[in-house]
Amino acid sequence: MRTIIIAALMMLMLTVECGASKVLGEDRAAIGGIAIGSKVEYVESIYGAPDKILESDARTVEWYYGETFQIRFTDGRAVFVCSSANNGLNTPDDVGVGMKGRLIKKVFGRPSEKFKFDRRKVYVYDVKGAGQMMFVLNGDWITEIRLTATEG
């Protein structure tokens, strides 16, 4: 009897773990090949000079490629990356803006956090050692993907 109870408890724990959200590896959190921590030189080697640069202080600059791809650097490393159009800049798992939202859970599993903001759904995934990857949906469609570094 004791063996049956222990086996049942182990099965219950496995079921709970399978339904729980998971932390994504850093290798899965990038947009167009740019991840949190990517160096300025690396980004420029891939995309060339940005269309626009905004400096907010001596340590932080924002680069814009067109109207739909933004990268913020602090001390020469990416701390924020955002794609806001179907511009071909996808995650390493080939998820991008303009795709159906149901693809997100199919590829990444249950999000760490889920909420609504201004009539849009937002799925947040924690990224091991890096920060968060966020998908914004308008209706059934992905309209924005963001990577944000963990503070500190």
Protein Blocks (a to p, Z undefined) as FASTA:
>chain_A
ZZmmmmmmmmmmmmmmmmpccdddfklgcgehiaehiafklmmmmnopafbdcdfbfkbc
cddehjlbccddeehiafbdcdfbdehpacfkopaehiafklmmmmnopafbdcdeehia
cdddddehklpcddddehjbcfbdcddddeZZ
